[in-house]
């Protein structure tokens, strides 16, 4: 490994970087994230820059690439959250830059758009034929982007972490892509490529032409809480719903391949219903979904022991820090339940209670909650049901409880809010059974300061 010490001149003052980039056989493998310099000049001994080489270098605002560099893998500048400018030596035979944006030499491929490039709208040049993986990753200033008809290829995760993006527009003459209501698809609308992170609306019905939900398609969609997946969908790709705000999801029987980490870190997700045994089930699909307490497999009857052991990955224990301790699986029969014996996960034979609707309305000094449920079918007596309220998200039965007094699948609960402080509160309906508690989706409401106070 070669140790490199950089001399960088800023404002006529010379500094010495004591951090050591990792360079091996001409390849820049990594730059130290702790480096405090804002302007970095890559040594002219570097021929190749590895994927994620500058990952997490949060202090860098400008990177200068010498003419010696012949190859860059993926996006070396992933998560460089303050990067404003990428400059390429004008004598380079392989790369170029314009206004701080990185291209290949002929400017037909857009490789990297700096995260802190100061613009809210960007029109990709009509000379561009391809956009690289994660090219606009972290561009939180962007609200709108226009893709010209010249673009024939769009890489993976191109708009990941574009938290303020509301509209992805495509030239109508494009032969490869189409935009509908600001959402990016392939031309035939069989692949949903990207739903903008900050698009308004909390509900979305995926068109029934869609067969595949692409990697990162719904990643970081902060307003979207409810989504309907049609029976046309067959594939849900890696990280498709990473960091989503979904409350619940029903996956139809048409889906037979859900790739790893598809719903990873969806912190609001509380329930999932699956209807097809044809795809391998692995817990890493829901890794870090820390509020997920219900996975409904009750419609699935696995045909034999081999299928159960292969498709339900419950032959080993899972790391509890990645999942809610009350996570419960609802299965069709005792035979399937037995596959969970070697794991540290809960399984119950029967269907879970389903909260079909949960909403509220303010009425003077009261909050009236309305709950609609579909009954559970497992053998466990109901002990209590009601609504829990807290100043913090995802209230539990350890917080303020308003207990329901009437039976029935549709019921109302009134809470006296006259003595509550003016602030935002969170609420969930709940039902307590003999050995478990289940919750509805979460709603929030804000109490205002009375005019006479």
N, C-alpha and C positions, 0 to 999 in steps of 0.2 A: 504493500500500500504506500502510495506517495503522499507525503505531507506537504501541503501547499500553504504558504503564507502570502496573503494578499496585501498589496499597498494600494490604498484607495485615496484619492485626493478629492476633498470636498471643501468648497469655500477657501481654497488655498491652504488648507491645513491637512497634513498627511497623518493618517491613522494606520495602525498595524492591526490586522485581524488575527487574533490569537486562536480563534476557532479553526478547526481543521476539516475542510471538505474531504469526502472520501472519493478519491480518484484512482482507478485501477485500470492499467493498460489503455489509457486514453479515454476511459469512460467515467463521467461524473455520475457517481451512484447516489450520493446524497450531500446536501448542504446542511450544516448544523442549524436547526430551528432556533437555537439560542443566540445566533449571531445578531448583534445589535445594529449592524450597518444597514442603511436604507438603500444605498446604491451599490450594486454588486457587479463586478467585472469578472466574467468567467475566464479562467486562464486560457491562453491560446495553445496549450498542450492538449486541451480537451477535444476529442473527435466525436464523442457520442454522449448524449445526456439521457439518463435513465428515466423511466416513468416514475412520477412522484418524487423526483430528485430534490425538489424544493418544497415538498409538502410540509405545511405547518410553519413556514418561514414568515411569520406574521409582521416582521419589522420591515421587510423589503418593499420598496416603492418602485425601484427601477432595476432591471436586469439587462446587462449588455452582453450580447452573444458574439464571439469572435468568428472570423471566417473559417477557422479550423474545424468548426462543428459541421459534421456531415449528416448526423442522424439524431432525431429526437424520438423517444418512445412515448406513445400515449400523450399525456399532458404532464410535463415535469413540474408545472407551476400550480398544481392542485392545492387549494386552501391557502394560497398566498393572498390573504384577505385585504392587504393594503397595497397590492401591486397596481401601479398606475401606468407603467410604461415598459414595453419590451423593445429594445433597440438591437438591430442586427448590423454588423459591419457591412458596409456597402459593397465590399469586394467578395462577399460570400457567394458561392456557387450553388448553394442549396436552400437558403432561407432569405426572407426579406421582412421588413417591417414598414408600416405606414401609420403615422399618428399613434405610435406606441402599440399597434396591433400586430401580431405575428402571423406571417403567411409563408407558404413555400415560395421558391424563387420566382416562379411565373405568376404568382398571386392568383392561382386558381383554387387554392385550398386554404381555408381560414383555420389556423391551428390553435390560437389562444387569444382571447379577448381579456385584457387585464380586469381584475375584479373591481378595482376602484376607478375605472375609466369613467370620467364625469359626463355622463349623458343619460337621459331617461328614455330616449328612442334611438334605434339604430337600424339602418337599412343596409343589409348585406350587399356588397358590390355585385353588379351583374357579370363580373368576370369570374366569380366564385362558382366552382363546380362541386365542392365538398366542404363540409364543416366537421372538424375533428372531434374526437371524444372529449367530453367535458369542456369544450371550447369556451362557453360562456359561464362556466361554473362559478358561483359566488358573486355574480354581477348584480348586486342588490340595488343598484341605482336604476336598472332597466325596468321600464314599464311596458314597452312595446318593441317588437322586433319584426322586420319585414324580410321575408325570404324570397329571392327572385326566382324566376323560372329556370335560370341557369343551373341551380343547385340540384344535383342528382344523388347526392349522398349526405346523410346526416348521421353522425356517430352516436355513441352511447352517452347518456347523461349530459347532453349538450347544454341544457338549461337547469341543471341541478343547482339548488340553493339560490335561484334568482327570486328572492323572497317577495319582491314587489312587481313581478311580471304579471300583467293582466291580459295581454293580447299577443298571440303569435299569428301574424298575417302572412299569407302566401300569395304570390302573384297568380292570378286566375289561369294564366296560360301554362303554369307548371305541369310537366308531364309526370312528375314523381310524387308530388305532395299536394295536400289540400288543407285549408283551414275552415273550420265551422265554428262560429261563435267564439273565435279566438283560440280554439283547441286544434292542435296539430295532428293530422293523420297522414297515412300514405294515400296515394291518389284514389285507390278503390275503397278507402275507409275500412280496410280489413285489419289495420294495425293502428291502435291509438298510441301515438308517440309521446305527446306531452299535453297535459292539462296545466295551464299556468298557475303558479303558486298562489297568487293573490287574486285570482278571478273571483268576482262576487257570486254569491249564491251558496246555500248550504246543501243543495240536493242536485244530483245529476243522474240522468238515465243514459247509460252507454248505448250508442246506436246498435241496432241488431245486425248490422253488417260486420261488426268488429269480431275478429277471431282471436286476436292476440293483444294483450295489454303489455306494452313494452317496458323494458327496464327503466325505472325511475319515472314512469308515466304520471303517477299521482303523488310522487314524493314531495313532501313539504307543502301540500295543499292545505293551507291553514284555515280556510273558510268552509271547506267541504266536509260535512259531517255524515252525509247519507248518500250512498251510491247504489244504483241498481245494475247488476251484471246480467245481461241477457243470455239466453241459451245458445247463442251463436259463439260465445267465447270458449275457446279450447285451451288457451295458454295464458298463464300469468307469470311474467318473467321476474328475474332477480330484482329485489328492491323496488318492485312496482309501486308499492304503497309505503315506502320508507318514510318515517316521521309524519305519517298522515294524521288527520284529525278525525278519522272515522270513529263513530260510536259503536256500530254493529255492522256485520257484513254477512250476506247469504251468498254462498258460492254454488252455482247451479251444477246439475249432474253432467252438463256438457264439458265442464272443465276437467281435463284429465292430466294436466301437468302444472303444478305450482312449484316454481323454483325457489331455491334457498333464499331466506331472508325477505320474502315477498312483502311481509307486513311488519318488518323489523321496526321496533321503537315507535309504534303507533300507540302513544301513551293514553289516548282516550278510548281505545277499543276495549269493549267489555264483553261482547259475545260474538261468536262465529258459528254459522251453520254450514256444514259440508254435506254434499249429497252424492258423492261419487267415490267408489272404492278403487277406481282404475289408476289413481296416481299415488306414488309413494308419499306417505304422510311422515313428515319429520318435524320435530318441535322447533327446529331453527327457523321455520317459516314464520313463527310468531315470537321470535326472540326479542326480549326486552319490551314486550307488550305487557307492562306491569300492572295494568288494570283488568286484564283479560281473566274472567272467572268462569266463563261458560263456553265450551266447545261441544256443539251438538252433532253427534254422529249417529243419532238414533234411526235415521232412515237408511243406514247402510247395513246390509247383511253380507258380511264377508263369506265367501263360498267355502273356504276350507282353512285349516290351520296355517298352511303355508302363506296364503294371502294375508291372513291376520298378522302373522309375525313379520311379513315383509312390508306390508303397507302401513301398518300401525307400528311406528318405531318406538315401542314401549318395552323393549327387552332390556333396557338399561336405565339407570337413574339419570335424571336431568339436573343440571345445576340450578338450585332453587333461587339464586340471585337474579336469574333471567326471567322468572315467572312469578305471578301472584300466588301466595301460599294457599289460597282457596280455589285455585283453578280446578274445575271439575269437568270430566267428560261424561256425556250422556250417550249410552250405547244401546244397541238393539236387543242383546241377549247376554246371558251369563257366560257363554262361550267366549264372546268378545271381551267381556269384562275381565276374564281370567288372564288375558294377555297383558293386563296392567299390573299383575301381581309382583313382577320383578322391578317395577318402577316405583318412584315415590310420588306418583300422581293419583288423584282420586277418580274413580269411575262408578257410575250409577246406571242401572238398567232402566230405561224409560226416556220419555221426552221431558225437557226442562219446561218450567213455566216461561211463557213468552209474554213480554210486555209489548203489546201491539201499539199502544199509544200512551204518552205521558206528557201532559202540558199543564200550564197554569194560567190564571188571570188574576189581576189585582182588582180588589173591590174595597175601596176606601182603606180601612186599616187592616184588611184581611188579604191573605193569599189563598186562592182556592185551586187545589190541584185536582186534576181529572186523570184517572188511570183506567186503562182497558187492558185486560190480560186474556190469554188463552191458557186453559188449565194444563198443569203438568200431569204426567201419567206414571211417575215412579212411586214406589211404595214408601211414603214418608209423610206423616201428618204435618199439616201446616200449624205452626204455633202462634205466629203473629205476622201482621203486615202493616205497612204504613209508608210514611215519607220521612227521610232524614235530611237535615239542613245544616250547612256549615258555611263559614266564611272562606274555607279552603276548598279547592276542587276535590271531587270524588268523596263526598261525605259517606260515613259508614254508620252502623248502629251504635258506635261509640259517641256519635255526635247527637245533636238535638233530634228527638223522635216525636212524630205526631202519629199516633197509632190509629189505624182504621177500625171503626166500630161495627161496620156492616159487612155482610158476606156478598158474594156476587162477583162476576167477571168485570163489571163496570162499576166503579165507585168513585166518590169524591171525598176529599179531605180538606178541611179548612184550618188554616193556621192564623192565629192572632199575631199580627205584625206591629201592633200599636207601640210596643215597648222596645222594638228592635232598632239598632243604630242605623243611620242612613249610610249604606254601603252596598256592595255587591255580595250576593249570597248564591250558593250552589245547592241543588236539591236532587235527590234520586228517590224513586219508589223502591221499596224493598219487601221481601217475603222471607221469613225465617221458618225453616223446616227443622226436623229433628236433629240433623247433623250438618246442615249447611244453610247459608244465606245467599240469596240471589238479588241482584239489583237491576234497575232499568237504566236507560241512558240518562245522562246528566243534563239538567237545564239550569239556567242562571237567571236571576232577576236582581234589579237594583232598586233599593228604597231611597227615595229622595228626602231631603230635609224639609219638614213642614214649613209652610209660609209664615206661620205665627211664631216660629222659634228663631 
